[in-house]
């Protein structure tokens, strides 16, 4: 099928595809076709190996007539190979301006979103893109310059969801040699020759210098990324063991999405791996790690989560975008509590024979005759107090929560149920006020459930 150098080149692709289980002959695939050498070689490889393929070309309208030239070339190529070509046009500049992203990012977001939509529509298994070994080397260098962990040093992976990259085993020179032997033309994106983008600067300026230092620099960097990938499997295994050791799953309930035991957090990288998934960046993680042993009560925020250093734990909660207001409850019934996944249910019934007060945390029984409607459900505020059942005198709710070892966030999110006079009847889930408790003379019972 292949001759001379091309035969050796795509023998390497065959082995890579088999090693990573990227392609199957009984499945359909969508090939991202720009018209450049890499994607043209990929399409030929797929067709010559008997895969069921469609191609897709994105016209981003960024290079005037050159963009239209590329589209026409792709159409002619697909016609000659008897491959169905799907074409899509994007106003990339408008998208970038509207979403406040770079042109590079806009083009990336637009094409991958469309690829996935089209993949589903035509029943394709995966989308094949033409990243090769040199692309991987450039990516590793870019990640190093930006600052990266092990994952960044792994570079481009052969599979990312439904995106597969069969050509990662070969380099640009090999691809060009193959196309030359085959007599296949391709188009060149003029912007690839300008060092205005980060990747182009690495490709045009950095890589020639590295190859001048060592002609095998690209090969060695690619090999490094493979070794890091293998090492990462060991790292992930050890990480899971350490994460299990520092996590208290029993504390992960109600609003707590992650509970880490402070005394066991002695590795910043492990902490990063655990809480970066909640949007905390490397700088924040370093700050948390530096304060984990001493700063109880300190709070850190990501876009969607809040982390609190609390007594023996580092607790992570889902962040509230705004504080809920006062909820008015005019009569018995079931009410959805604003801005949380809870409901409150209230019923009044005549006291039954053998009645005894509830001892459950989230279900209370009060003397209905002592309650003045409408009721109010709200968060606690400074200075709130109540008269605890079974105790003399009054008690600040802040003291009650401190004694219960509640975190700063839990204190802020504590609900109280008040009557029409504003008197606190129930510190939800914790204690009731003795002024509303049932006695032997109680004739009607108000039952309140927190669901």
N, C-alpha and C positions, 0 to 999 in steps of 0.2 A: 504493500500500500504506500509506504513512504520510501524514499530513496536516499542514499548516502547519509548526510548529517541530519536531515529531517527524520529519517528512520530512527536514529538514536534519540533524537529530541523527543519525539512523541511516544517512543517506547517508555521514556521516563514519565510522560504524562499518564500512560496506561497504568504503570505501576502505582503512581500517586493516587489515581482515581480508585484503584482496587484497594490500596492501603487504607484510604479514608472512607471507603464505601460511598463515593459521591454520585455515581451514575448507575442506572439500570436500563437495560435495553427495552424493557416492556413499559417504560414510563415516558411521558412527554416532558420536554424541557423548553424553557424560554431563554433565549440567548440575547443578552444585552449587546446591541450592535451599534457602535458609534461610527464605524467606517475606518477607524484607525487600525494599525497593523495588528495589535493584540486581539481585538475583538473579531477581526476578519479571520485570523488564524484559528481562534476558538470555534467560530462557526464552521470553518472547513473541517476541523478535527471532529466535531460532532456529526456533521453530515457524512464524512468519509468513514466514520465508525458505525454508521447505521442507526444513529439515535433519532427518535421522533422529535423534531425541533420546530419551533416557531421563533422568529426573531422580533425584537422590538427596538425601534429607534426613537430617541428623544431629540426634538429640535428645540433648543433653548433660546433661539433667536438672540444670540449674544455677539455673533460675528458676521452679521449682514449676509451677503451673498455666499460666504463660505459655509454658513450653516445650511443654506439651501443646497449647495453643492454636495455636502455630506449626505443629506437626505436622499438626493437623487442617486448618489453612488450606492448607498445601501439598498435602494429599491432595485437597481440594476443587478447588483450582486445576488440578491435573494431570488430575482427572476431567473438568473442563470443557474442557480442551485435548486430551483423549484421549492423554495422555502417561503412560507407565508410570513409577510412582514407587517407588523403592527406599528403605526406611526402616531406620535402624539406631539402636540405643539404646546409650549409653555411661554408665558410672559414672565420670564425669570427675574428681570429687573424689578418689575412691579411687586412680585412676591417677596423679594428680598427687602424692599423698602417697607412693605406692609408689615412683615414679620420681624423687621429690624435684625436681619441676619446678613452675613456676607453672601456675595454672589455664589461662591463655592458651596456654602452650606445650603443656600436656596436650591441650587441645582441638585444637590444630593438628596434633600428632602423630597423634592418633586418627583425625581425619577424613582426612588425606592418605594414611595407610596404608590405610584402608578404601576410599578412592576408587580407589587403584591396584588393589587386589584386585578390586573390583567392575568396574572398566574391563576388566580381562582376562576376567573371567567372562562379561560380556555382549558381548564382542567390539567394544568401543568404541575408536575411534582415539585420542581425547583426552578429558580432563576440562576442561570450560569453567567458569571461576569469574568472578565479577562485579566484580572490581576495576576501578575507574574512575580518571579523571584525578586527582580529589581524593585518593584513596587513595595514588596515586603521589607526590603532593606531600607528603603527611604522612610517607610512608616516607623521602623524601629528607631532610626536616627531622630526623626521628628519627635517621637515620644520621649526619647532621652533628653532632648533639648528642653522640652516643655516640663519635664519632671514626671517620672512615672514609676510604677511599681512593677512587679513581675508580669502582670498582664500586659502592660505596655511593651515590655521587652519580648513578649511572645509574638508581636507583630500581627500580621493578617492571618486569620485562621481559615482552613479549607472550607469550613461550613459555619454559617451564622444563621440559624433558623432555616429559612427556605432559600438563602443565598449560598451558592456553592462556587468554588474557585478552582477549576481543574488545572489551570496553568501555573500554579505556584511552584511547581517543580522545575520550571524552565526559565531562562532569562531572556532579556530583550534581544540580544544578539542571535540567540538560537531561533527565536520567532522570526526575525528578519531574514535569516538564512533560509528558513523553511519557505517563506513566501517567495523569496527570490528563485529558489529551485522550482517552485510550483508555477512561477510566472504570474503570480497573483499581485495585482496592484492594490493600493490602499490610499487613504487620504491622510493628510497631516494637519492637525489642529495648530494653527499658527501661534496660539497662545502658549502652547507647550514649549515654544522656543524662546519665551520671554520669562525672565526670572522675577515676575511680579507677584507670583503666588509662592507660598511657603514651600510646597512640594517641588515646584520648579527650581527654586533656589538650591534645595538639597540636590536635585538631579543635575543641574547645570553647573553649580559652583562647588558644592561640598564633595560629591562623589568623585569627580575627577581628581581632587586633591588627595582623597583617601586612597584611590587606586594608584596614584603616583607614589604614595608611601609604600603601599603593598598592592601589587596587581591582583591579589586574591582577596582584597578587602571585602568586596561584596559577598563573595562565597563564605567568608568567615563570619560576617555579620548574620547572614542567613542561617548558618549552622548554629550560631549562638541562640537565635530565636527558637530553633528546634530544641536545643538542649534546655532552654528555659521552659519550654512547653512540657518537656518530660519531667523536669524538676518540679514544675507547678503541680503535677498530679500528686507527688509526695507531699508537697506543701499543703494542698487542699485536704489531704487525708489527716495530716497533723493538725491543721486548723480546725477541722470539725471536732476532733477530740478535745482541743483546748476550749473551743466555744461551748461545748457541752459542760466542761468543768467549771466555767465561769458564769454560766447561765442558771438562774433559779426559775425554772418553768412554773413552779407553784405560785410565784409572785406575779406571773404574767396573766392577769385577769382584769376584768372591768376595763379601765382606760389604759392600763399598762400593756404596751405592745412588746417591750423588751425589758428584762430585769437582769442586770449583771452585778455580780458580787464584787464590791470594790476591792476587798483585800486580795482577790485573785487576779486582778487586772494588773499584770506586771510586764506587759508587752504592748507597746504602742501599735505595732503592725496588726496584732490580733484585734485590738480595739478598733482600729480603722476598718478592718474587714467586716467586723460585726455591725458597726453603726453607720458606715458610709452608705449602706443601702437605704438608710433613712434620710439621705440628703446632706449629711454632715461632711464638709470637705476636710482636706488634710490639715489645714491650718487650725480649724476648730477641733479636730481630733487631738492634735498636739496640745492645744490649750486644755482640753478636758483631761488628757493624760497627765499633764503637769499639775493639775489641781485635784486629781482623783483621791489623793491620800489625805488632803487637808481641808478642802473647801466644801464642807457639807452645806447644802442649800443653794449652791451656785447653779444657775440656769443657763442653758445654751439653746439657740434656736436654729433650725434649718427652715426651708420653705414650708414644709408640711409637718414637721415634728418638733418636739421640745424635749431636751434631755436634762435631767436633774440629778445632781450629786446629792444623795439623800441617805444619811446614816450609813447603813451597811451596803447600800445599793447605788448603782447608776441606773436610773429609770428613764425609759423613753416612752413618751406619750404622743398620740396623734394631736397635732396642734389645732386649736380652735381659731378660726379666722376672725371671729368676733364673739363678744360675750352675750349670752342670752339675757333677755330682759325678764320682767316679772310676768308670770303666767297667771291669769285670773281664772278661778274655778268656781263658776256660779252655782253648780248643783252636782249631784251624784252623777257618775258616768265614767267613761274611760277616755283619757286624754293623752295625746302624743306630746311628750315633753320636747320643747324646741331645742334644736341643735344637739341632740344626742339620741342614741338608739334606745331610748327608754319610753315607758308609758306609765301613767299613774291611774289607778282605778279606785273609785270610791263608791261604797254602798252603805245604806242605812237600813237596819232591820231591828225588829223587836228582839229584846234579849231572850234567848232560849234557855230552857231548863238545862242545867249542867254546864252553862257557859263558863269559860275561863279565858283570861286575857292571853293574847298571842305572845309567844316567846321567840318568834321568828324575827330576824333582822329587817327583812323587807316587807313585813306585813304587820301592821299595828291595829289594835282595837281601842277606840276612844269612846268616851261618853258623848253621844250625839247631842244630848240636851245642853252640854256645856260649850258646844262649838257654835260660833257666830259666822254665818255665811255673808258674802262669798269668801272662799279661801284664796290664798295667794301662795304660789310656789316660786321660789327665787333662790339665787345663790346667796351665800352668807356675805355679810359685810362687817367692817370693823366695829367692834363693840357689841355685836350680837350676843345675847345671853338667853338662857332658859332656866327653868326650875326642874332639874332632873328628877324623874320618878325614883323613889327609894333613897333620896338624899335631902338634906336640909339646906336651905339657902339657894342662891342662884349660882350659875356657873357660866363663864365665858365659853362660847363654842370654840374659840381659838385654843383654849386650854384643853378642852375635850379632845380636839383633833391632835394636839401635840402629844397628849398622853397616849393616844391611839397610834402614835408614830406615823402619822400621815405625812406625806411629802408636801412640798410647797404647792405643787400642782393640784394634788388631791384636796388641799385646804381651799384653794381657789375655786375648785369645782364642786364643793360640797353644797348640796341642796337643803333647804329648809322649807317646811310647810307651815304657813301662818294662817291665823283666822282673820276675820274682818277688822279686828282691832290692831293687827300687826304683831300679835303675840305668837311666838314660835311654839307650835304644837309638837313638831317632830323634826329632829335632826335626822334626815332621811338615812335609813340603814343603820342608825346608831342608837339614839336614845329618844324617849318621849318626855313631854313636860307633864309633871304630876297634876297640874291644874286640869288636865283633860283626861285623866285616867279613869277607868271604870271602877265602881265600888259596888257594894251589895245593893245599893239603892238605884243603880243604873237600870233604866227601863228600855232604852234604845241605844244600839251600838253602831258607831261609825267604823267601818273597816276600810283601811287604806292599804293598797298593795302597790309596790314599786316593781314594775314588770320589765 
